[in-house]
Amino acid sequence: MDCCERGMPFAPSRRALLLGGASFAAWAYLPKFARAAEGRDPRLIVIILRGALDGLATVAPIRDPDYASLHGSISLAADGPHAGVKLDSFFALHPSMREFARMYHEKHAAIIHAVSTPYRDRSHFDGQDVLESGFAGPGRVQSGWLNRALEALPKGGRVMGGLAVGATTPLVLRGAAPTVGWAPAALPQADDDTAARLIDLYNHRDPPLAKALSQGLKLEKTALGDDMKPKPGIKNVGAMRQVSRGAAKLMSADDGPRIAALAFDGWDTHANEGGAVGRLAQLLSGLDDALGEIESGLGDAWRDTVVVALTEFGRTARINGTEGTDHGTGTIALLAGGAVNGGRVIADWPGLKASNLYEGRDLLPTCDLRAALKGILRDHLGLAELVLAGKVFPDSAPARPMQGLLG
């Protein structure tokens, strides 16, 4: 099928253009495996936050004696107008993330703090390459760790192809395993009469295309609904909610995808980051809405779902002169879903004293992100540790899978 991928970015072909937003019909042609014997039907959604999320502003170590002086006017506090949402005696969550806070207190969300990929420079391009490829350094492959995990899955689950949400497939989901792309249509959709005429035409000239078009239009209507049609001037924040709602509806279907990757841009907060209000607050509100939409859209499937939100690196511990933060190192990973062993901030906290900062400026990473991802892939999808260390995250044996991330 033209809109299925095997190692190439999604590009519209003649048929894809004819199908418009209905390209998701290609899902019917991807490999499907029998239901797992134990009856589990797991979902995994990876959200890439491009631009480097300020982990210290999102999950603030408010009891670290050096935090407030370093983060200055954008720091969160235990109380007052800049108060975060209390997570435990040491950490507070950004107030824009009320849905995530609820999930956390319901034991369905967790945070891994002071985490990083093996990358230690501060280039967005290279950092994102390492984050999504799963290799220790940039520029080595054109496939991603999530696609290689798809290739290695035991053939006992449900539908285990991958869903790439957006105009192009993120590197994390590129590779040899079958994937399909879906994004809310940017152009007006054909009305029902026009669609019916197209189906009738291709019934006579190209029956397989007619079948795909019919199935795809139905799926597109399911994914979007009337309230999800493109709105003029919509911002990136609103788009997070839109694409997440559509992806969740598609993933909740009995024959829909079980693994997906989304990418949200705009997290490079060099200026006017804003603390409890401002630019970061708006971005986190969009992410929070997206998580809420995934939860509600998946319905009963939420109980066996893991959502993990990742970013290429963190930001400086010290605020800069434009009320923002610059490229850093250590940051956070957010976990959510009914399968998560939540209600915890998981951290080997390094402290924020000048002598403890990485290169005198960044939160020191004490956890390898690959260890966390290995723990999820092993315990949620059943991948063996040797496969994880050799194929999914090559040459990563010292980063042992984290224990106990899932309930």
C-alpha positions as CSV (number, residue, x, y, z in Angstrom):
1,M,0.0,0.0,0.0
2,D,1.2,3.5,-0.8
3,C,0.7,4.9,2.7
4,C,2.4,2.1,4.5
5,E,6.0,2.6,5.4
6,R,9.0,0.4,5.5
7,G,11.9,2.7,6.5
8,M,10.8,5.8,4.6
9,P,9.1,9.0,5.8
10,F,5.4,9.3,4.8
11,A,5.0,10.9,1.4
12,P,1.6,11.4,-0.3
13,S,1.2,9.3,-3.5
14,R,-1.5,9.4,-6.1
15,R,-3.7,7.2,-4.1
16,A,-2.9,8.9,-0.8
17,L,-3.9,12.2,-2.3
18,L,-7.2,10.7,-3.6
19,L,-7.9,9.2,-0.2
20,G,-7.0,12.5,1.6
21,G,-7.6,12.1,5.3
22,A,-8.6,8.5,4.7
23,S,-5.1,7.1,4.4
24,F,-5.5,5.3,7.7
25,A,-7.5,2.6,5.8
26,A,-4.2,1.0,5.0
27,W,-4.3,-0.3,8.6
28,A,-6.4,-3.2,7.3
29,Y,-3.4,-4.4,5.3
30,L,-0.9,-4.5,8.1
31,P,0.1,-7.8,9.8
32,K,-2.1,-8.9,12.6
33,F,-1.3,-11.5,15.2
34,A,-3.5,-13.6,17.5
35,R,-4.7,-12.4,20.9
36,A,-2.2,-13.1,23.6
37,A,-3.0,-16.2,25.7
38,E,-3.2,-14.3,28.9
39,G,-5.8,-11.9,27.4
40,R,-3.7,-8.8,27.7
41,D,-4.1,-6.1,25.0
42,P,-1.4,-3.5,25.8
43,R,-1.0,-0.1,24.2
44,L,2.2,2.0,24.2
45,I,2.2,5.7,23.2
46,V,5.5,7.6,22.9
47,I,5.3,11.4,22.9
48,I,8.4,13.3,21.8
49,L,8.6,16.8,23.2
50,R,11.0,18.6,20.7
51,G,13.0,21.5,21.9
52,A,14.2,20.4,25.3
53,L,11.7,20.5,28.2
54,D,12.7,22.3,31.4
55,G,12.3,19.4,33.9
56,L,13.2,21.6,36.9
57,A,10.2,23.9,36.0
58,T,7.8,21.1,35.3
59,V,8.6,18.9,38.3
60,A,10.2,21.3,40.7
61,P,12.5,20.2,43.6
62,I,11.0,22.9,45.8
63,R,12.8,21.5,49.0
64,D,16.3,21.6,47.4
65,P,17.9,24.6,49.1
66,D,19.5,25.8,45.9
67,Y,16.5,25.5,43.5
68,A,14.8,28.9,44.0
69,S,17.9,31.0,43.7
70,L,18.9,29.2,40.5
71,H,15.5,29.3,38.8
72,G,14.7,32.7,40.1
73,S,11.5,34.3,38.9
74,I,10.4,31.2,37.0
75,S,10.7,28.8,40.0
76,L,7.7,27.1,41.6
77,A,7.1,27.4,45.3
78,A,5.4,25.3,48.0
79,D,2.6,28.0,48.4
80,G,1.6,31.4,47.3
81,P,0.9,32.7,43.7
82,H,3.7,30.5,42.2
83,A,2.8,27.3,44.1
84,G,3.1,24.0,42.4
85,V,0.9,20.9,43.0
86,K,2.4,18.9,45.8
87,L,3.6,15.5,44.8
88,D,5.6,14.5,47.9
89,S,7.6,16.2,50.6
90,F,10.3,17.3,48.0
91,F,8.8,17.7,44.6
92,A,5.9,19.8,43.2
93,L,4.3,19.6,39.8
94,H,3.6,22.6,37.5
95,P,0.1,23.9,38.2
96,S,-0.9,23.7,34.5
97,M,-0.8,19.9,34.7
98,R,-4.0,19.2,36.7
99,E,-4.9,16.0,34.7
100,F,-1.5,14.5,35.2
101,A,-1.6,15.4,38.9
102,R,-4.9,13.6,39.2
103,M,-3.4,10.5,37.4
104,Y,-0.4,10.7,39.8
105,H,-2.6,10.7,42.9
106,E,-4.6,7.9,41.4
107,K,-1.3,5.9,41.1
108,H,-1.6,6.0,37.3
109,A,1.3,8.4,36.6
110,A,4.9,8.7,37.6
111,I,8.0,10.9,37.0
112,I,11.6,9.9,36.4
113,H,13.8,12.8,37.3
114,A,17.4,13.6,36.6
115,V,17.3,11.4,33.5
116,S,19.0,11.8,30.2
117,T,20.0,9.9,27.1
118,P,23.8,9.2,26.7
119,Y,24.1,12.5,24.7
120,R,26.1,15.2,26.5
121,D,26.3,18.1,24.0
122,R,23.5,20.6,23.4
123,S,22.5,20.4,19.7
124,H,18.7,19.9,19.2
125,F,19.4,18.0,16.0
126,D,21.9,15.6,17.4
127,G,20.0,15.3,20.7
128,Q,16.8,14.3,19.0
129,D,18.6,11.9,16.8
130,V,20.0,10.1,19.9
131,L,16.7,10.2,21.7
132,E,14.8,8.6,18.8
133,S,17.4,6.3,17.3
134,G,18.2,4.6,20.6
135,F,22.0,4.7,19.7
136,A,24.6,6.3,22.0
137,G,25.6,8.8,19.4
138,P,24.1,10.8,16.6
139,G,24.0,10.1,12.9
140,R,24.4,6.3,12.9
141,V,21.1,5.0,11.6
142,Q,17.9,5.9,9.9
143,S,15.7,3.7,12.1
144,G,14.3,4.3,15.6
145,W,14.2,2.2,18.7
146,L,10.4,1.9,18.7
147,N,10.4,0.5,15.2
148,R,13.1,-2.0,16.1
149,A,11.0,-3.0,19.2
150,L,8.1,-3.6,16.8
151,E,10.3,-5.9,14.7
152,A,11.3,-7.9,17.8
153,L,7.9,-8.3,19.4
154,P,6.8,-11.9,20.2
155,K,4.1,-12.9,17.8
156,G,1.5,-13.4,20.5
157,G,-0.1,-10.0,20.9
158,R,-2.8,-8.2,19.0
159,V,-2.3,-5.8,16.1
160,M,1.3,-4.7,16.6
161,G,2.0,-2.4,13.7
162,G,2.9,1.2,14.5
163,L,0.9,4.4,14.1
164,A,2.8,7.6,13.3
165,V,0.7,10.7,14.2
166,G,1.6,13.8,12.2
167,A,2.6,15.0,8.8
168,T,5.8,13.0,8.9
169,T,6.9,9.8,10.8
170,P,9.2,10.6,13.7
171,L,12.5,8.8,13.5
172,V,11.6,6.8,16.6
173,L,9.1,4.9,14.5
174,R,11.0,4.6,11.2
175,G,12.4,1.3,10.1
176,A,11.6,-2.1,8.7
177,A,8.5,-2.9,10.8
178,P,5.2,-1.9,9.2
179,T,3.8,1.5,10.2
180,V,1.1,3.8,8.9
181,G,0.7,7.6,9.2
182,W,-2.3,9.6,10.3
183,A,-2.8,13.3,10.8
184,P,-5.9,15.5,11.0
185,A,-6.5,16.8,7.4
186,A,-5.3,20.3,6.7
187,L,-7.6,20.6,3.7
188,P,-11.4,20.6,3.7
189,Q,-12.8,17.1,3.5
190,A,-15.0,16.0,0.6
191,D,-18.7,16.1,1.4
192,D,-20.6,12.8,1.6
193,D,-22.0,13.0,-1.9
194,T,-18.6,13.6,-3.4
195,A,-17.1,10.7,-1.4
196,A,-19.9,8.4,-2.5
197,R,-19.3,9.3,-6.2
198,L,-15.6,8.5,-5.8
199,I,-16.3,5.2,-4.2
200,D,-18.7,4.3,-7.0
201,L,-16.1,5.3,-9.6
202,Y,-13.4,3.2,-8.1
203,N,-15.7,0.2,-7.5
204,H,-15.6,-0.1,-11.3
205,R,-12.0,0.9,-12.0
206,D,-10.0,0.0,-8.9
207,P,-12.0,-2.1,-6.4
208,P,-9.1,-2.4,-3.8
209,L,-8.8,1.4,-3.7
210,A,-12.6,1.7,-3.4
211,K,-12.6,-0.6,-0.4
212,A,-9.7,1.3,1.2
213,L,-11.4,4.7,0.6
214,S,-14.6,3.5,2.1
215,Q,-12.9,2.1,5.2
216,G,-10.7,5.1,5.5
217,L,-13.5,7.7,5.4
218,K,-15.3,5.7,8.1
219,L,-12.2,5.6,10.3
220,E,-11.5,9.3,9.6
221,K,-15.0,10.3,10.8
222,T,-14.5,8.1,13.9
223,A,-11.1,9.7,14.6
224,L,-12.1,13.3,14.2
225,G,-15.8,13.8,14.7
226,D,-17.5,17.1,14.0
227,D,-15.7,18.8,16.9
228,M,-12.3,17.8,15.6
229,K,-12.5,19.4,12.2
230,P,-9.7,21.9,11.6
231,K,-10.3,25.3,13.0
232,P,-8.8,28.5,11.5
233,G,-5.8,29.9,13.4
234,I,-5.4,26.9,15.8
235,K,-2.3,27.0,17.9
236,N,0.2,24.2,18.6
237,V,-1.3,23.9,22.1
238,G,-4.7,23.1,20.7
239,A,-3.3,20.7,18.1
240,M,-1.8,18.6,20.9
241,R,-5.3,17.9,22.1
242,Q,-6.7,17.3,18.6
243,V,-4.2,14.8,17.4
244,S,-4.2,13.0,20.8
245,R,-8.0,12.6,20.7
246,G,-7.9,11.2,17.2
247,A,-5.1,8.8,17.9
248,A,-6.8,7.5,21.0
249,K,-10.0,6.8,19.1
250,L,-8.1,4.9,16.5
251,M,-6.1,2.9,19.1
252,S,-9.2,2.0,21.0
253,A,-10.6,0.0,18.0
254,D,-10.5,-3.8,18.2
255,D,-8.5,-3.9,15.0
256,G,-6.6,-0.6,15.5
257,P,-2.9,0.0,16.2
258,R,-1.5,-0.7,19.7
259,I,1.7,1.3,19.4
260,A,2.0,5.0,18.4
261,A,4.4,7.9,18.3
262,L,3.5,11.6,18.4
263,A,5.8,14.6,18.3
264,F,5.0,18.0,19.8
265,D,7.3,20.9,18.9
266,G,8.0,24.2,20.6
267,W,9.7,23.4,23.9
268,D,12.8,25.5,23.4
269,T,12.1,28.1,26.1
270,H,15.1,30.5,25.9
271,A,13.0,33.5,26.8
272,N,9.8,34.3,28.6
273,E,9.5,30.8,30.0
274,G,7.1,32.2,32.6
275,G,7.1,29.9,35.6
276,A,3.5,29.2,36.8
277,V,2.2,31.4,34.0
278,G,3.5,32.1,30.5
279,R,4.9,30.2,27.6
280,L,5.8,27.0,29.4
281,A,2.5,27.0,31.2
282,Q,0.6,27.1,27.9
283,L,2.7,24.2,26.5
284,L,2.3,22.1,29.6
285,S,-1.5,22.8,29.5
286,G,-1.6,21.5,26.0
287,L,0.4,18.3,26.9
288,D,-1.9,17.9,29.9
289,D,-5.0,18.1,27.7
290,A,-3.4,15.6,25.3
291,L,-3.0,13.1,28.2
292,G,-6.5,13.6,29.3
293,E,-7.8,13.0,25.7
294,I,-5.8,9.8,25.4
295,E,-7.2,8.5,28.7
296,S,-10.8,9.3,27.8
297,G,-10.5,8.2,24.2
298,L,-9.0,4.8,25.0
299,G,-11.8,4.0,27.5
300,D,-11.4,0.6,29.0
301,A,-8.1,0.1,27.1
302,W,-6.5,2.8,29.4
303,R,-6.0,0.2,32.1
304,D,-3.4,-1.6,30.0
305,T,-1.8,1.5,28.5
306,V,1.5,3.2,29.0
307,V,2.2,6.7,27.7
308,V,5.7,8.0,28.0
309,A,6.7,11.6,27.2
310,L,10.3,12.2,26.4
311,T,12.6,15.1,25.4
312,E,16.1,15.3,23.9
313,F,17.7,17.0,26.9
314,G,17.0,19.4,29.8
315,R,17.7,23.0,30.3
316,T,20.1,25.0,32.5
317,A,19.5,25.1,36.3
318,R,20.1,28.8,36.3
319,I,17.7,31.3,34.7
320,N,19.1,33.4,31.9
321,G,18.8,37.2,31.3
322,T,15.6,36.9,29.2
323,E,13.5,35.0,31.8
324,G,14.2,31.7,30.2
325,T,16.7,28.8,30.3
326,D,19.3,27.6,27.9
327,H,20.2,24.1,26.6
328,G,21.0,21.7,29.4
329,T,21.4,18.0,30.2
330,G,19.3,16.3,32.9
331,T,15.5,16.5,32.7
332,I,12.4,14.4,33.3
333,A,10.4,11.6,31.6
334,L,6.7,11.4,32.3
335,L,4.8,8.2,32.5
336,A,1.0,7.8,32.5
337,G,-1.5,5.1,32.0
338,G,-3.5,2.4,33.8
339,A,-0.5,0.0,33.6
340,V,1.9,2.4,35.3
341,N,3.0,1.8,38.9
342,G,2.4,5.5,39.7
343,G,2.2,8.0,42.5
344,R,6.0,8.3,42.6
345,V,8.9,10.6,41.6
346,I,11.7,8.2,40.8
347,A,15.0,9.9,41.3
348,D,18.5,9.5,42.6
349,W,18.6,13.2,43.3
350,P,22.1,14.7,42.7
351,G,21.4,18.1,44.3
352,L,21.7,21.6,42.8
353,K,24.8,22.9,44.6
354,A,27.3,24.4,42.1
355,S,29.7,21.6,42.7
356,N,27.0,19.0,41.9
357,L,25.8,20.6,38.6
358,Y,26.9,19.0,35.3
359,E,29.7,21.2,33.9
360,G,28.7,23.8,36.5
361,R,25.4,24.6,34.8
362,D,23.0,21.6,34.3
363,L,21.0,19.1,36.4
364,L,23.3,16.1,36.6
365,P,21.7,13.0,35.0
366,T,21.7,10.0,37.4
367,C,19.5,7.8,35.3
368,D,20.0,6.5,31.7
369,L,16.7,7.0,29.8
370,R,17.4,3.8,28.0
371,A,17.1,1.9,31.2
372,A,13.6,3.2,31.8
373,L,12.5,2.5,28.3
374,K,13.9,-1.0,28.5
375,G,11.9,-1.6,31.7
376,I,8.7,-0.6,29.9
377,L,9.4,-2.6,26.8
378,R,10.3,-5.7,28.8
379,D,7.5,-5.6,31.3
380,H,4.7,-4.2,29.1
381,L,5.5,-5.8,25.7
382,G,7.5,-8.8,26.6
383,L,10.8,-8.1,25.0
384,A,13.8,-10.0,26.2
385,E,16.7,-8.2,27.8
386,L,19.2,-9.5,25.3
387,V,17.1,-8.2,22.4
388,L,16.7,-4.8,24.1
389,A,20.5,-4.5,24.7
390,G,21.5,-5.8,21.3
391,K,18.9,-4.7,18.8
392,V,16.5,-2.1,20.2
393,F,19.2,-0.1,22.1
394,P,22.5,-1.4,20.6
395,D,25.5,-1.5,22.8
396,S,23.5,-0.5,25.9
397,A,24.1,-3.6,28.2
398,P,25.3,-1.5,31.2
399,A,21.9,0.3,31.2
400,R,19.9,-2.5,32.8
401,P,16.1,-2.3,32.6
402,M,14.5,-0.4,35.4
403,Q,12.4,-2.6,37.7
404,G,8.9,-1.8,39.0
405,L,7.7,0.9,36.5
406,L,4.5,-1.0,35.8
407,G,1.8,-2.2,38.2
